[in-house]
Amino acid sequence: MRTLALLLIASALGSCTSEPPAVSAAALASEQAKLAQLTAGKVAGQPQSCLPFYRSNDMVVVSENTVAFKQGRSRVWVNHMQGSCYNIDRGSNALVTRTSTTSLCRGDIATVVDTSTRTPVGSCVFGDFVPFTMAAR
């Protein structure tokens, strides 16, 4: 009887743990294609801790882990989030940041907000910003 109780407890605890959702091969290929399109003809530079100037309307969501900020046609800054920004790629959601300067920096926290209900549905932390600049010809 004690063994049965221990097995039931173990199975109940095991069912509580969850793994992050698996990324399908099609979704991964789509993300890689979007990132390749954004960085086509550009060369990666040294990672920067802050994005010196950004406009939020120039942000492109690549995946729940990656966002990019376009700076004209010649440069794009790619940021791989520290952890996933769950639900960022849903149609009615927006990424809201609060900074004390005009820069967006590594460690800044972003909140994913459902724009129809104005409720937070997730959050994440920015990592380093990698500049991709047009290659010299």
Phi and psi in degrees as a GROMACS rama.xvg file:
@    title "Ramachandran Plot"
@    xaxis  label "Phi"
@    yaxis  label "Psi"
@TYPE xy
-64.1331  -39.5899  ARG-2
-63.0279  -41.3192  THR-3
-62.4843  -42.7833  LEU-4
-63.0214  -42.8391  ALA-5
-63.9911  -39.4396  LEU-6
-64.1097  -41.381  LEU-7
-64.4018  -41.8191  LEU-8
-64.5165  -44.6389  ILE-9
-62.4151  -41.7012  ALA-10
-69.5112  -34.4038  SER-11
-66.5548  -43.6867  ALA-12
-65.3656  -38.7342  LEU-13
-64.2141  -32.2489  GLY-14
-76.4294  -15.5663  SER-15
-79.9572  -26.2648  CYS-16
-77.8427  142.496  THR-17
-134.776  149.788  SER-18
-101.632  155.735  GLU-19
-62.2256  151.048  PRO-20
-59.7695  139.426  PRO-21
-72.6387  141.337  ALA-22
-91.0013  126.107  VAL-23
-71.5927  157.936  SER-24
-61.8425  -37.1244  ALA-25
-66.4756  -41.5023  ALA-26
-66.1574  -41.5382  ALA-27
-63.6481  -42.3952  LEU-28
-64.0604  -38.7492  ALA-29
-64.6311  -43.5982  SER-30
-62.2853  -44.4371  GLU-31
-64.2153  -37.9886  GLN-32
-66.9316  -40.78  ALA-33
-64.7381  -42.659  LYS-34
-66.8576  -40.347  LEU-35
-63.2318  -38.4853  ALA-36
-66.4812  -40.9169  GLN-37
-66.7569  -33.5855  LEU-38
-103.484  6.4791  THR-39
-57.5862  129.58  ALA-40
75.7597  7.74003  GLY-41
-114.75  154.432  LYS-42
-114.788  135.964  VAL-43
-71.8333  138.513  ALA-44
-104.931  -170.384  GLY-45
-70.7367  135.614  GLN-46
-58.4098  141.647  PRO-47
-115.837  147.88  GLN-48
-79.361  -21.7391  SER-49
-133.926  147.98  CYS-50
-90.3803  112.926  LEU-51
-60.1788  -36.9566  PRO-52
-151.605  133.561  PHE-53
-146.237  153.895  TYR-54
-119.501  126.052  ARG-55
-62.0291  -25.6819  SER-56
-77.3012  -4.60797  ASN-57
-96.9332  8.19525  ASP-58
-82.1534  138.497  MET-59
-121.86  125.792  VAL-60
-83.3148  118.55  VAL-61
-90.4935  -44.9023  VAL-62
-160.593  -177.288  SER-63
-67.8256  -13.0055  GLU-64
-107.316  -14.5257  ASN-65
-138.069  133  THR-66
-128.249  158.491  VAL-67
-134.453  148.728  ALA-68
-119.786  119.943  PHE-69
-83.4898  138.89  LYS-70
-125.142  87.4269  GLN-71
65.8965  -152.971  GLY-72
-95.294  -15.6394  ARG-73
-91.8586  -15.5289  SER-74
-144.572  144.59  ARG-75
-138.687  137.779  VAL-76
-105.242  123.746  TRP-77
-106.802  133.054  VAL-78
-125.717  123.115  ASN-79
-97.0524  112.184  HIS-80
-59.5751  151.806  MET-81
-86.1991  89.9711  GLN-82
96.9196  164.184  GLY-83
-81.8586  151.058  SER-84
-104.331  72.4778  CYS-85
-52.9623  138.758  TYR-86
74.6622  5.02833  ASN-87
-65.3271  -28.3254  ILE-88
-91.4749  11.5624  ASP-89
-80.7912  145.055  ARG-90
-55.2237  -40.91  GLY-91
-95.247  9.06851  SER-92
-99.0497  152.034  ASN-93
-133.982  152.562  ALA-94
-96.6162  120.131  LEU-95
-112.008  127.219  VAL-96
-119.264  151.992  THR-97
-128.879  113.037  ARG-98
-126.991  156.557  THR-99
-93.4613  -3.02775  SER-100
-131.431  -177.37  THR-101
-84.4955  -2.65899  THR-102
-95.1669  152.035  SER-103
-111.085  126.127  LEU-104
-124.942  159.744  CYS-105
-55.2295  134.695  ARG-106
95.0352  -15.3018  GLY-107
-66.1552  140.413  ASP-108
-95.7893  134.311  ILE-109
-115.308  143.203  ALA-110
-113.009  133.187  THR-111
-89.1184  123.035  VAL-112
-120.667  134.104  VAL-113
-75.7092  113.953  ASP-114
-69.7342  -22.8639  THR-115
-77.3476  -33.4071  SER-116
-110.605  -8.92615  THR-117
60.0454  30.6139  ARG-118
-106.611  141.849  THR-119
-68.9794  136.978  PRO-120
-124.174  3.06603  VAL-121
173.383  172.701  GLY-122
-156.816  163.925  SER-123
-159.759  173.428  CYS-124
-123.787  134.355  VAL-125
-71.3566  143.929  PHE-126
-100.575  -155.603  GLY-127
-69.8192  153.785  ASP-128
-103.96  120.751  PHE-129
-102.628  117.472  VAL-130
-80.968  134.845  PRO-131
-115.43  117.263  PHE-132
-118.354  148.564  THR-133
-52.5411  134.015  MET-134
-70.5246  142.435  ALA-135
-69.7277  141.278  ALA-136
